[in-house]
Amino acid sequence: MNAAEMRGKTAAELNALILEKRREQFNTRMQRGSGQQPRASQVRETRRDIARIKTILTEKKQGEAK
């Protein structure tokens, strides 16, 4: 999902998406801990998606304050 699609979502939808991505991140960490090797690109992509969502949430909060 790209940033343009995320900007069209509400704050509640973005918070739900963060929870989903955090679960995905946890699952990949557990895979790595149990000896399975998750795709390296998946780990990086999940981490960047979480950062992207947080950035958009911050932009929305700052936009409401003005």
Secondary structure as a PSIPRED ss2 file (coil, helix, strand):
# PSIPRED VFORMAT (PSIPRED V4.0)

   1 M C   1.000  0.000  0.000
   2 N C   1.000  0.000  0.000
   3 A H   0.000  1.000  0.000
   4 A H   0.000  1.000  0.000
   5 E H   0.000  1.000  0.000
   6 M H   0.000  1.000  0.000
   7 R H   0.000  1.000  0.000
   8 G C   1.000  0.000  0.000
   9 K C   1.000  0.000  0.000
  10 T C   1.000  0.000  0.000
  11 A H   0.000  1.000  0.000
  12 A H   0.000  1.000  0.000
  13 E H   0.000  1.000  0.000
  14 L H   0.000  1.000  0.000
  15 N H   0.000  1.000  0.000
  16 A H   0.000  1.000  0.000
  17 L H   0.000  1.000  0.000
  18 I H   0.000  1.000  0.000
  19 L H   0.000  1.000  0.000
  20 E H   0.000  1.000  0.000
  21 K H   0.000  1.000  0.000
  22 R H   0.000  1.000  0.000
  23 R H   0.000  1.000  0.000
  24 E H   0.000  1.000  0.000
  25 Q H   0.000  1.000  0.000
  26 F H   0.000  1.000  0.000
  27 N H   0.000  1.000  0.000
  28 T H   0.000  1.000  0.000
  29 R H   0.000  1.000  0.000
  30 M H   0.000  1.000  0.000
  31 Q H   0.000  1.000  0.000
  32 R H   0.000  1.000  0.000
  33 G H   0.000  1.000  0.000
  34 S C   1.000  0.000  0.000
  35 G C   1.000  0.000  0.000
  36 Q C   1.000  0.000  0.000
  37 Q C   1.000  0.000  0.000
  38 P C   1.000  0.000  0.000
  39 R C   1.000  0.000  0.000
  40 A H   0.000  1.000  0.000
  41 S H   0.000  1.000  0.000
  42 Q H   0.000  1.000  0.000
  43 V H   0.000  1.000  0.000
  44 R H   0.000  1.000  0.000
  45 E H   0.000  1.000  0.000
  46 T H   0.000  1.000  0.000
  47 R H   0.000  1.000  0.000
  48 R H   0.000  1.000  0.000
  49 D H   0.000  1.000  0.000
  50 I H   0.000  1.000  0.000
  51 A H   0.000  1.000  0.000
  52 R H   0.000  1.000  0.000
  53 I H   0.000  1.000  0.000
  54 K H   0.000  1.000  0.000
  55 T H   0.000  1.000  0.000
  56 I H   0.000  1.000  0.000
  57 L H   0.000  1.000  0.000
  58 T H   0.000  1.000  0.000
  59 E H   0.000  1.000  0.000
  60 K H   0.000  1.000  0.000
  61 K H   0.000  1.000  0.000
  62 Q H   0.000  1.000  0.000
  63 G H   0.000  1.000  0.000
  64 E H   0.000  1.000  0.000
  65 A H   0.000  1.000  0.000
  66 K C   1.000  0.000  0.000
